[in-house]
Structures are given as structure tokens and as C-alpha cells.
Amino acid sequence: MPDFASRRGRAGRWLTEELLPGWARVARHPVGGFVSGLSRSGEPLIGQPRMLLVQARLAYSFAVAHKLGASGDWALKAAKDAFAVIVDALRSADGGFRQSTGPEGATRDFYDHAFVAFASAWMEHVTGDAGYRSVLRETIAFLDDRMAHPAGGYRESLEPSAGPRRQNPHMHLLEALLAACRVTGEAEWLLRARGIVDLFLAHFFDARTGSLIEFMTEDLAPCPGEKGDWREPGHHFEWVWLLLEYHALSADDRVLAPIERLYTSAMQHGVRGFADGRVGVIEAMSAAGDPLSLDRLLWPQTEYVKAEIARARHFGDGDAAKRAERHFTEIRELFFGNGALLWANRFGPDGGSREDIVPTRVLYHVAFAAAELERGA
């Protein structure tokens, strides 16, 4: 787990001095924690329920800002405030954590629990308080005891779900397990991480095309039709970062070839030039590489930055580090318009912004990319 001895670059300064201090002020919910979004004019959406995912992601975002050297104690206080909502307002009486404080929020969602585990590891990292490890263990035990799926991996939710199974929550559980391994030094977390990597190799990675399967049936076969063909290059880059981190801890060479194939597939079919003269990551492509959505969302751009800086770190690729720096600058210019607080979350192929809400949950992606640039190659 990086400690960030000092803020070395523009990404860290922007994150800790402009972006996150602003959100810590304006995104507060009046009864604790943080709102799910802001309006395009910057007003907090206080009428919406407080979301588990938002609190967990912000606990990480503010925690990493604290580690980056944010002045004063605002970042650590904000991280603790977000995490307090998880344990005080969203813990379910019969196990796990509710999806939200709203009347429809009783669902126990796998994706959200992966982020609770991730936030728990980071909270221990920044505070040194091993009490957060008890929440980590509680969360993993709930997944094991109540949400394990007989075909492998975990159910989408404890409550019945009609949707397909996804690789995405398993990917974020791997992220949490790697964080837990680094902060605790306990070997069990790396062993668990290997189990998720086994799932990736057996079911999520499409060896025929070098791409990542997003949606699966109950037995982890690709869904029929368009869902089974849907590929998100942002997730390809996310797995590149994760598998490189996993390899650094495990020396498991099984992942090296898939890393290269995922990266090549995403670069070849998921990164393209646009009419505004910028290069960006598209939302989705097919297994064959045909574009399925040419929209540019903010989060896949940050995952591209992470993948490039990780490749620079692990392979000594200086050009990859330059691409990461350049793309982060373009993220700020395009999505933030060089502003300090609000962003456009999605651009269509015509260059028009397509969403009116600024979603709080995306701060996690921006903070992570900035932190990786500060961590360096």
C-alpha cells in the first residue's frame, strides 16, 4: 500500500487542494455521510437515499487524499464520516450491509460489499486502527456464508435477481483482497485473490479474442446475444492494473499472457481518435472489436491512465508513463473543463454531454488514477 511521502505532481495537488476539498464541503448529506450526486449547477441531491457504494468509494477517495498529504485533517475526517454511515446506518440486522438508507434499499449487493471490503483495508492503512479489519473480515465472511454461488464466485445479491452474473463485482473483490494483503501482510488474502484470478482465467477471459466477458449465465457461461458479446475496454484496462499488482505480489506467471492480450485488445479496438482531436476510450465494443457504443465516459479514461502507469512500473515502459500523464491532462481538459469541482460524465460521439447529474461514485476512479500517477513508475 503506497504511503506517498510527498505530493510530487500536479495530479496530487489538484486532487488534494481543489477537487476533493470541494466535494467534502458541498456533497455532505445533512444527516451524515455524502450525497449520491450534484446537479449540474453544483447543488447536492439531498432528497435521494444515502448509498452504500458512495460511502465506501468516498471513504477510499478521502483516505487516499490524506495519504497524499492533504493539509489539515479534513480528508481523514471525511473518510471516517463516510465509513461511519456504512457501519452505523447501513449494517443489516441479519448480516451484511444494505444498499441504501431508502425504503427500497434493503438489498445486499455483491458489488457494494466488495467496496466495503476495499474501504475497510484503506481505512486501516490510513489510521493504523485494526478495528477496521474486523469490518473487512465481517464483510468477507458474509459473502462466503450467504452469497457463495455453487457454480463458483458469488451471487449478484442475497435477494433474488433476474439479471445476469457479472465479472465486475468479482474484479472489485480482487481489488479489495490485494489491498487487504498489502495492508495486513496476511497471506490468506493473497490466497483468496488467487481464487478470483482462477475464475478470471476459467470464465471471464475470452482466450479466443483476448477480451473480457462482462455478462454470464448462472453457470458462468457467456450470455447469449448482445449481452454475451458486450466488451468494455475500461474494464480491460482495470484488469491489466489488477493483474499486474497481483503478479507483483504472487509471481503467478499465468496472468502475463492475458495481461498483454487484454491490453492489446483494448488499445486496438477500444481507444480511438474523435472529431475534437482527442484520443479516448469508448464505452463498449464487441468480442470481434466492432464498436457497440462510441460514448466516452469519464471512468474508462481513468482506468486507461492506471493501466499505462502500471505497465511503466512493472515493465519499465517510459512511453507508457508519458501516455498516462498526457491522458490525465486530457481528462481534466475535456471532462472537467479545467474546473475544480464538476465534470461532464459522458460525451456522445458528437461531442455533446449526455448527463445532467454529476455522480459522486465516480470520484473513486479519478482519485485512484491521480494516486497512481503520484505513486509513479
C-alpha positions in Angstrom: 0.0 0.0 0.0 1.6 3.3 -1.1 2.4 5.9 1.6 3.1 8.8 -0.8 6.0 10.5 1.0 5.1 13.8 -0.6 2.8 15.3 -3.2 5.1 15.2 -6.3 2.9 16.3 -9.2 0.0 18.3 -10.5 -2.4 15.3 -10.2 -1.9 15.1 -6.4 -2.1 18.8 -5.9 -5.3 19.1 -7.9 -6.9 16.2 -6.1 -6.0 17.3 -2.6 -6.2 21.0 -2.9 -9.1 21.6 -5.3 -11.3 18.6 -6.3 -11.8 16.6 -3.1 -11.8 19.6 -0.6 -14.7 21.0 -2.7 -16.6 17.7 -2.6 -16.0 17.3 1.1 -17.8 20.7 1.6 -20.7 20.6 -0.9 -21.6 16.9 -1.0 -22.3 16.5 2.6 -25.6 14.9 3.5 -27.4 16.8 6.3 -27.8 13.6 8.4 -24.3 12.2 7.8 -22.1 10.9 5.0 -22.4 12.1 1.4 -25.0 12.5 -1.3 -25.1 10.4 -4.4 -24.6 13.4 -6.8 -24.7 17.0 -7.5 -26.8 18.9 -10.1 -25.0 20.5 -13.0 -25.2 23.8 -11.0 -23.4 22.1 -8.1 -26.4 21.6 -5.7 -26.3 18.4 -3.6 -29.1 15.9 -4.3 -30.1 15.6 -0.6 -33.5 14.2 -1.4 -32.0 10.9 -2.5 -31.1 8.0 -0.2 -27.5 7.6 1.0 -25.9 4.8 -1.0 -23.6 2.2 0.4 -21.4 2.3 -2.7 -21.0 6.0 -2.5 -19.9 6.0 1.2 -17.4 3.2 0.5 -15.9 4.8 -2.5 -15.6 8.2 -0.8 -14.1 6.6 2.3 -11.3 5.4 -0.1 -11.1 8.7 -2.0 -10.7 10.8 1.1 -8.3 8.2 2.7 -6.0 8.3 -0.3 -6.1 12.2 -0.3 -5.0 12.0 3.4 -2.1 9.7 2.4 -1.2 12.1 -0.4 -0.6 14.7 2.2 -3.8 16.8 2.2 -3.3 19.7 4.6 -5.1 19.6 7.9 -7.4 16.8 8.9 -10.3 17.4 6.6 -9.6 14.4 4.4 -9.3 11.9 7.2 -12.4 13.3 8.9 -14.4 13.0 5.7 -13.2 9.4 5.2 -14.2 8.5 8.7 -17.6 10.2 8.3 -18.3 8.2 5.1 -17.3 5.0 6.7 -19.4 5.7 9.8 -22.5 5.7 7.7 -21.6 2.2 6.5 -21.4 0.7 10.0 -24.0 2.9 11.8 -26.7 3.4 9.2 -26.4 0.6 6.6 -25.5 -2.5 8.5 -28.3 -5.0 8.1 -29.7 -6.8 11.2 -29.4 -10.2 9.6 -26.0 -9.8 8.1 -24.2 -7.7 5.5 -24.9 -4.1 4.5 -28.0 -2.5 3.0 -27.6 -1.0 -0.4 -29.1 2.3 0.7 -30.9 4.1 3.5 -34.1 4.3 1.4 -37.2 2.2 1.8 -36.2 0.1 -1.3 -32.6 -0.2 -0.2 -32.6 -3.5 1.8 -30.8 -5.5 -1.0 -27.4 -6.9 0.0 -25.4 -6.4 -3.2 -22.2 -8.2 -4.0 -20.6 -5.3 -5.9 -21.2 -2.9 -3.0 -19.8 -5.4 -0.4 -16.6 -5.6 -2.5 -16.2 -1.9 -2.0 -16.9 -2.1 1.7 -14.0 -4.6 2.0 -11.8 -2.3 -0.1 -12.6 0.8 2.0 -12.0 -1.2 5.2 -8.5 -2.1 4.1 -7.7 1.5 3.2 -9.2 2.9 6.5 -6.8 0.6 8.4 -4.0 1.8 6.2 -4.5 5.5 6.9 -5.5 5.2 10.6 -3.5 2.2 11.8 -6.6 1.1 13.6 -7.0 -2.7 13.3 -10.7 -2.3 14.2 -11.4 -1.7 10.5 -10.1 -5.2 9.9 -13.0 -6.6 11.8 -15.3 -4.9 9.2 -13.2 -6.4 6.4 -13.5 -9.9 7.9 -17.2 -9.5 8.6 -17.8 -8.5 5.0 -15.8 -11.4 3.5 -17.5 -13.8 5.9 -20.9 -12.6 4.9 -20.0 -13.2 1.2 -18.7 -16.7 2.0 -21.5 -17.7 4.2 -24.5 -16.2 2.5 -23.6 -15.3 -1.1 -21.3 -18.0 -2.4 -22.5 -19.4 -5.7 -22.4 -23.2 -6.3 -21.0 -22.6 -9.8 -18.2 -20.5 -8.5 -17.7 -17.0 -7.3 -20.6 -15.1 -5.6 -24.2 -14.3 -6.3 -25.1 -10.8 -7.6 -27.2 -10.2 -4.5 -28.5 -12.0 -1.5 -32.0 -11.3 -2.6 -33.3 -12.9 -5.8 -32.0 -11.2 -9.0 -33.2 -11.7 -12.6 -30.1 -10.1 -14.1 -27.1 -11.9 -15.5 -24.0 -12.6 -13.4 -21.1 -10.2 -14.0 -17.3 -10.3 -13.8 -17.3 -6.7 -12.5 -18.0 -7.4 -8.8 -15.5 -10.2 -8.7 -13.0 -7.8 -10.2 -13.5 -5.3 -7.4 -13.4 -8.1 -4.8 -9.9 -8.9 -6.2 -9.0 -5.2 -5.8 -10.1 -5.4 -2.1 -8.2 -8.6 -1.5 -5.0 -7.2 -2.9 -5.4 -4.1 -0.7 -6.0 -6.3 2.4 -2.9 -8.3 1.6 -0.8 -5.2 1.3 -2.0 -3.5 4.4 -2.2 -6.5 6.8 0.6 -8.7 5.4 -1.6 -11.7 6.0 -1.1 -14.5 3.4 -4.7 -15.6 3.4 -5.8 -12.5 1.4 -3.4 -13.4 -1.4 -4.7 -17.0 -1.4 -8.2 -15.6 -1.8 -7.0 -13.3 -4.6 -5.7 -16.4 -6.4 -9.2 -17.9 -6.3 -10.6 -14.8 -8.1 -7.8 -15.0 -10.6 -8.7 -18.6 -11.2 -12.2 -17.5 -12.0 -10.9 -14.9 -14.4 -8.8 -17.4 -16.3 -11.5 -20.0 -16.4 -14.6 -17.9 -17.1 -14.1 -14.2 -17.6 -11.2 -14.1 -20.0 -12.1 -14.9 -23.6 -8.9 -16.6 -24.8 -10.2 -16.8 -28.4 -10.4 -13.0 -28.8 -8.2 -11.8 -25.9 -11.1 -9.9 -24.4 -13.1 -9.7 -21.2 -16.6 -11.3 -21.0 -18.9 -9.0 -19.0 -22.2 -10.9 -18.6 -22.7 -14.6 -17.8 -25.4 -17.1 -17.1 -25.8 -18.8 -13.7 -23.2 -21.4 -14.6 -20.7 -18.7 -15.8 -21.1 -19.3 -19.5 -21.3 -16.2 -21.7 -24.8 -14.8 -22.0 -26.4 -15.4 -25.4 -26.9 -12.5 -27.8 -25.6 -8.9 -27.4 -25.0 -9.2 -23.7 -22.6 -12.0 -24.2 -20.8 -10.1 -27.0 -20.6 -6.8 -24.9 -17.0 -5.9 -24.0 -15.9 -2.8 -22.1 -12.4 -1.6 -22.7 -12.4 0.3 -19.5 -12.6 -3.0 -17.6 -9.9 -4.5 -19.8 -7.6 -1.7 -18.5 -8.8 -2.2 -15.0 -7.9 -5.9 -15.1 -4.5 -5.0 -16.5 -3.8 -2.9 -13.5 -5.1 -5.5 -11.1 -3.3 -8.5 -12.7 0.0 -6.6 -12.7 -0.5 -5.8 -9.0 -1.4 -9.4 -8.3 1.7 -10.6 -10.2 3.9 -8.3 -8.2 2.7 -10.0 -5.0 2.3 -13.6 -6.2 4.8 -14.1 -9.1 2.0 -16.1 -10.7 3.1 -16.1 -14.4 -0.3 -17.5 -15.6 -1.5 -13.9 -15.8 1.3 -12.4 -18.0 -0.1 -13.5 -21.4 -3.7 -12.5 -20.5 -2.4 -9.1 -19.4 -0.8 -8.5 -22.8 -3.8 -9.7 -24.7 -6.3 -7.6 -22.7 -4.2 -4.5 -23.2 -3.7 -5.1 -26.9 -7.4 -5.8 -27.4 -8.4 -2.6 -25.6 -5.8 -0.4 -27.3 -6.6 -1.8 -30.8 -10.4 -1.7 -30.6 -11.4 0.5 -27.6 -9.1 3.5 -28.0 -9.7 5.8 -30.9 -9.5 9.4 -32.1 -12.5 11.7 -32.1 -13.6 14.7 -34.1 -12.5 17.1 -31.3 -8.9 15.9 -31.9 -8.6 13.9 -28.7 -8.0 10.2 -28.2 -10.4 8.5 -25.8 -11.6 5.1 -24.6 -15.1 4.2 -25.9 -17.8 2.6 -23.7 -18.1 -0.7 -25.4 -17.0 -2.9 -28.3 -17.9 -6.4 -29.5 -15.8 -9.5 -29.0 -14.6 -9.1 -32.6 -13.7 -5.5 -31.8 -16.6 -3.7 -33.5 -17.8 -0.5 -31.7 -21.0 -1.0 -29.8 -21.0 2.4 -28.0 -18.8 5.3 -29.1 -19.7 7.3 -26.0 -16.8 8.5 -23.8 -17.4 8.1 -20.1 -15.1 9.6 -17.5 -14.3 6.4 -15.6 -12.7 4.3 -18.5 -10.3 7.2 -19.2 -9.0 6.9 -15.7 -8.6 3.2 -16.0 -6.5 3.7 -19.1 -4.3 6.0 -17.1 -3.9 3.3 -14.4 -3.1 0.6 -16.9 -0.4 2.7 -18.5 1.3 3.8 -15.3 1.2 0.1 -14.1 2.9 -1.0 -17.3 5.5 1.7 -16.8 6.1 0.5 -13.3 6.2 -3.2 -14.0 7.8 -3.3 -17.4 9.9 -0.1 -17.4 8.0 1.3 -20.3 8.8 5.1 -20.3 6.4 5.8 -23.1 3.5 4.3 -21.2 4.2 6.7 -18.3 4.1 9.6 -20.8 0.8 8.4 -22.2 -0.6 8.2 -18.7 0.4 11.8 -17.9 -0.9 13.1 -21.2 -4.2 11.3 -20.9 -4.8 12.6 -17.4 -4.2 16.1 -18.6 -6.8 15.5 -21.4 -9.3 14.1 -18.8 -9.1 17.4 -16.9 -9.4 19.5 -20.1 -12.3 17.6 -21.6 -14.4 16.3 -18.7 -13.7 19.0 -16.1 -13.1 21.9 -18.5 -10.2 22.7 -16.2 -12.7 23.4 -13.4 -12.1 22.4 -9.8 -15.3 20.6 -8.9 -17.9 19.5 -11.5 -17.4 17.3 -14.6 -19.4 16.1 -17.6 -19.7 12.3 -17.0 -20.4 11.2 -20.6 -19.8 12.6 -24.1 -21.6 11.2 -27.1 -19.8 10.7 -30.4 -20.9 14.2 -31.5 -19.1 15.7 -28.6 -22.2 16.6 -26.6 -22.6 16.0 -22.9 -25.3 13.4 -22.2 -25.9 13.5 -18.5 -27.3 16.2 -16.2 -26.2 14.7 -12.9 -22.6 14.7 -11.5 -22.4 11.2 -9.8 -20.3 11.1 -6.6 -19.3 7.5 -7.1 -17.0 8.4 -10.0 -14.7 10.3 -7.6 -13.2 7.0 -6.7 -11.9 6.5 -10.3 -10.5 10.0 -10.5 -8.8 9.7 -7.1 -7.3 6.3 -7.9 -5.8 7.5 -11.2 -4.3 10.6 -9.6 -2.9 8.4 -6.8 -1.3 6.1 -9.3 0.3 9.0 -11.1 1.7 10.1 -7.7 2.9 6.6 -6.9 4.8 6.8 -10.2 6.5 4.2 -12.3 
